[in-house]
Amino acid sequence: MLVPAPAPALEQELALELELAFEQELELELELELELELELELELALELELEFEPDFQCLGW
């Protein structure tokens, strides 16, 4: 069965919606990537803080 081609205005609207959805998906992926980078930086900072935290009991304080 043949499906009629969408009207040019509808086709253009659908193309714009698809483009917008794609851009939103890219933005979400970038946000997620930034969140993961920040989480890794925080974990590293905490590890470094624990690693280099002075042991005040050893210093006799």
Secondary structure as the mmCIF struct_conf table of DSSP 4:
data_model
#
loop_
_struct_conf.conf_type_id
_struct_conf.id
_struct_conf.beg_label_comp_id
_struct_conf.beg_label_asym_id
_struct_conf.beg_label_seq_id
_struct_conf.end_label_comp_id
_struct_conf.end_label_asym_id
_struct_conf.end_label_seq_id
HELX_LH_PP_P HELX_LH_PP_P1 LEU A 2 ALA A 7
HELX_RH_AL_P HELX_RH_AL_P1 PRO A 8 PHE A 52
TURN_TY1_P TURN_TY1_P1 PHE A 56 GLY A 60
#
